[in-house]
């Protein structure tokens, strides 16, 4: 790992409170690898050999069953995956693959567990991280169970609009077929939902999403911090 990579990892909330000695022990066997797009990094059901950290690029977490596949999440720079499997030394519940060229830090899971047992500050950070992940899962489950497809898409648009530097538009970070899977619908249902948002001021041109009337969209979406606010 380059010194800059060490510093980037050190300042992540998961690692910033641990002692210098524990951090040195944690990263002693770590390395950075660059992967091209569409490379499977971890496979559902396998043992967790590494905790991964995305330095550059984008990674998709996905799951399969009975010849079906769905997108669980997409991760950008400085996100970690999959912490719960690493700490429990339990099989991965999801697979992961690169969506674009990506630089990934690989931390040996055995070293992560050893430091977790020895460093109280790191252990508290792990609990905090896992608690945030649990709450994100609950919010996603509420989104899928309590909203119809149009409402899910409307709130997805609002969440990403809030993160955009432009108050009126943003670019979809993933392909529409992956977005459909993430939102729990088929590509055909997604296309219909996009058309339904048209009268509410939403225009989708390729991967570009333009919101011409946020007020009307808010009335349809009815966002709530108990589902849509990542800070809660």
C-alpha positions as CSV (number, residue, x, y, z in Angstrom):
1,X,0.0,0.0,0.0
2,X,1.1,3.5,-0.8
3,X,1.5,6.0,2.1
4,X,-1.5,8.0,0.8
5,X,-3.6,4.8,0.9
6,X,-2.7,4.1,4.5
7,X,-3.7,7.7,5.4
8,X,-7.0,7.4,3.5
9,X,-7.9,4.2,5.3
10,X,-6.7,5.5,8.7
11,X,-9.1,8.4,8.6
12,X,-12.2,6.3,7.9
13,X,-14.6,6.4,10.8
14,X,-14.1,2.6,11.2
15,X,-10.4,2.9,11.9
16,X,-9.7,6.5,13.1
17,X,-10.1,5.8,16.9
18,X,-8.0,2.7,17.1
19,X,-4.4,2.9,18.5
20,X,-1.5,3.4,16.1
21,X,-0.2,0.0,17.1
22,X,-3.5,-1.7,16.4
23,X,-3.7,0.0,13.0
24,X,-0.2,-1.2,12.1
25,X,-1.2,-4.7,13.1
26,X,-4.4,-4.4,11.0
27,X,-2.7,-3.4,7.8
28,X,0.5,-5.4,8.1
29,X,-0.8,-7.9,5.5
30,X,-3.0,-5.6,3.5
31,X,-2.5,-4.8,-0.1
32,X,-4.1,-2.8,-2.9
33,X,-5.2,-4.3,-6.2
34,X,-6.7,-2.7,-9.3
35,X,-9.5,-4.6,-10.9
36,X,-11.1,-4.1,-14.3
37,X,-14.9,-3.9,-14.7
38,X,-17.2,-7.0,-14.2
39,X,-14.7,-8.8,-11.9
40,X,-16.3,-10.8,-9.1
41,X,-14.5,-9.9,-5.9
42,X,-16.4,-12.1,-3.4
43,X,-18.8,-14.9,-3.9
44,X,-22.0,-15.5,-1.9
45,X,-21.5,-18.5,0.4
46,X,-17.7,-18.4,0.5
47,X,-15.6,-17.8,3.6
48,X,-14.6,-14.2,4.2
49,X,-10.8,-14.0,3.6
50,X,-10.7,-10.3,3.4
51,X,-12.4,-7.1,4.4
52,X,-12.5,-4.9,1.3
53,X,-12.3,-1.1,1.0
54,X,-13.1,0.7,-2.2
55,X,-10.4,3.4,-2.9
56,X,-11.6,4.2,-6.4
57,X,-14.3,3.0,-8.7
58,X,-17.7,1.4,-8.0
59,X,-18.7,-2.0,-6.6
60,X,-22.1,-3.8,-6.8
61,X,-23.3,-6.1,-4.0
62,X,-25.7,-8.6,-5.4
63,X,-27.4,-11.9,-4.5
64,X,-28.7,-14.8,-6.4
65,X,-31.3,-17.6,-5.9
66,X,-32.9,-20.1,-8.2
67,X,-31.4,-18.5,-11.4
68,X,-32.6,-15.0,-10.2
69,X,-30.3,-12.1,-9.3
70,X,-30.9,-8.8,-7.6
71,X,-28.8,-5.8,-6.7
72,X,-28.5,-5.2,-3.0
73,X,-26.3,-2.1,-3.0
74,X,-23.7,-0.1,-4.9
75,X,-20.6,1.2,-3.2
76,X,-18.3,4.0,-4.1
77,X,-14.9,5.2,-2.8
78,X,-14.0,4.6,0.8
79,X,-16.8,2.2,1.5
80,X,-16.1,-1.1,3.2
81,X,-17.6,-4.5,2.5
82,X,-18.5,-7.0,4.0
83,X,-17.8,-6.3,7.7
84,X,-20.4,-8.6,9.3
85,X,-19.1,-11.7,7.6
86,X,-15.5,-10.8,8.4
87,X,-16.2,-10.2,12.1
88,X,-18.3,-13.4,12.5
89,X,-16.1,-15.5,10.2
90,X,-19.4,-16.5,8.5
91,X,-20.1,-17.1,4.8
92,X,-20.8,-14.1,2.7
93,X,-24.5,-13.5,2.2
94,X,-23.8,-11.4,-0.9
95,X,-21.5,-11.4,-3.8
96,X,-19.6,-8.4,-5.0
97,X,-18.3,-7.3,-8.4
98,X,-16.7,-4.2,-10.0
99,X,-18.9,-2.0,-12.1
100,X,-16.0,0.0,-13.4
101,X,-12.2,-0.1,-13.0
102,X,-11.6,-0.1,-9.3
103,X,-8.8,0.1,-6.7
104,X,-9.5,-2.1,-3.7
105,X,-7.8,-2.5,-0.4
106,X,-7.8,-6.1,0.9
107,X,-7.4,-6.5,4.7
108,X,-7.0,-10.1,5.9
109,X,-10.1,-11.0,7.9
110,X,-8.0,-12.9,10.5
111,X,-6.1,-9.7,11.3
112,X,-9.4,-7.7,11.5
113,X,-10.8,-10.2,14.0
114,X,-7.6,-10.2,16.1
115,X,-7.5,-6.5,16.4
116,X,-11.3,-6.4,17.1
117,X,-10.7,-8.6,20.1
118,X,-7.7,-6.5,21.4
119,X,-8.6,-2.9,20.7
120,X,-11.7,-1.5,22.5
121,X,-11.9,1.6,20.4
122,X,-11.9,-0.4,17.2
123,X,-14.5,-2.7,18.6
124,X,-16.8,0.2,19.4
125,X,-16.3,1.5,15.9
126,X,-17.2,-1.9,14.5
127,X,-20.4,-1.9,16.6
128,X,-21.3,1.6,15.4
129,X,-20.7,0.6,11.7
130,X,-22.8,-2.6,12.0
131,X,-25.6,-0.7,13.8
132,X,-25.7,1.8,10.9
133,X,-25.8,-1.1,8.4
134,X,-28.6,-2.7,10.3
135,X,-30.6,0.5,10.3
136,X,-30.0,0.9,6.6
137,X,-31.4,-2.6,6.0
138,X,-34.5,-1.8,8.0
139,X,-35.1,1.4,6.0
140,X,-34.6,-0.5,2.8
141,X,-37.1,-3.2,3.9
142,X,-39.6,-0.5,4.8
143,X,-39.2,1.2,1.5
144,X,-39.8,-2.1,-0.4
145,X,-42.8,-3.2,1.8
146,X,-44.6,0.0,2.4
147,X,-44.3,1.8,-1.0
148,X,-45.4,1.0,-4.5
149,X,-43.0,1.0,-7.3
150,X,-43.7,4.7,-8.3
151,X,-43.3,5.9,-4.7
152,X,-40.0,4.0,-4.4
153,X,-38.6,5.5,-7.6
154,X,-39.8,9.0,-6.6
155,X,-38.0,8.8,-3.3
156,X,-34.9,7.4,-4.9
157,X,-34.9,10.4,-7.2
158,X,-35.3,12.8,-4.3
159,X,-32.5,11.2,-2.3
160,X,-30.0,11.4,-5.2
161,X,-31.1,14.9,-6.1
162,X,-30.3,16.0,-2.5
163,X,-26.7,14.5,-2.9
164,X,-26.2,16.2,-6.3
165,X,-24.3,19.5,-6.7
166,X,-27.1,20.6,-9.1
167,X,-30.4,21.3,-7.5
168,X,-32.3,20.2,-10.6
169,X,-30.6,17.1,-12.0
170,X,-28.2,14.2,-11.5
171,X,-26.8,11.2,-13.3
172,X,-27.9,7.7,-12.4
173,X,-24.9,6.0,-10.8
174,X,-25.9,2.6,-12.2
175,X,-27.5,1.0,-15.2
176,X,-31.3,1.1,-15.3
177,X,-31.6,-2.7,-15.1
178,X,-29.6,-2.7,-11.9
179,X,-31.6,0.2,-10.6
180,X,-34.8,-1.8,-11.3
181,X,-33.4,-4.8,-9.3
182,X,-32.4,-2.5,-6.4
183,X,-35.9,-1.0,-6.3
184,X,-37.5,-4.4,-6.4
185,X,-39.1,-4.2,-9.8
186,X,-38.6,-5.5,-13.3
187,X,-37.0,-3.3,-16.0
188,X,-40.5,-3.0,-17.6
189,X,-42.0,-1.8,-14.4
190,X,-39.2,0.7,-14.0
191,X,-39.9,2.1,-17.5
192,X,-43.6,2.5,-16.6
193,X,-42.7,4.1,-13.3
194,X,-40.5,6.6,-15.1
195,X,-43.3,7.5,-17.4
196,X,-45.6,7.9,-14.4
197,X,-43.3,10.5,-12.9
198,X,-43.4,12.7,-16.0
199,X,-46.5,14.7,-14.9
200,X,-44.7,15.3,-11.6
201,X,-41.9,17.2,-13.3
202,X,-39.4,14.3,-13.7
203,X,-37.6,13.8,-17.1
204,X,-35.2,10.9,-17.7
205,X,-32.9,11.1,-20.7
206,X,-30.6,8.1,-20.8
207,X,-28.9,8.2,-17.4
208,X,-29.6,11.9,-16.9
209,X,-32.5,12.7,-14.5
210,X,-34.0,16.2,-14.5
211,X,-36.5,17.3,-11.9
212,X,-38.4,20.4,-13.1
213,X,-40.9,20.5,-10.2
214,X,-39.6,19.3,-6.9
215,X,-42.8,20.4,-5.1
216,X,-45.1,18.1,-7.1
217,X,-42.6,15.3,-6.7
218,X,-42.5,15.8,-2.9
219,X,-46.3,15.5,-2.7
220,X,-46.2,12.2,-4.5
221,X,-43.1,10.7,-2.7
222,X,-44.0,11.8,0.9
223,X,-40.4,11.2,2.1
224,X,-39.8,10.5,5.8
225,X,-36.5,10.6,7.7
226,X,-37.3,7.2,9.2
227,X,-36.8,5.7,5.7
228,X,-35.0,8.3,3.6
229,X,-32.5,10.1,5.8
230,X,-29.2,8.3,6.1
231,X,-28.3,10.3,9.2
232,X,-31.2,8.8,11.3
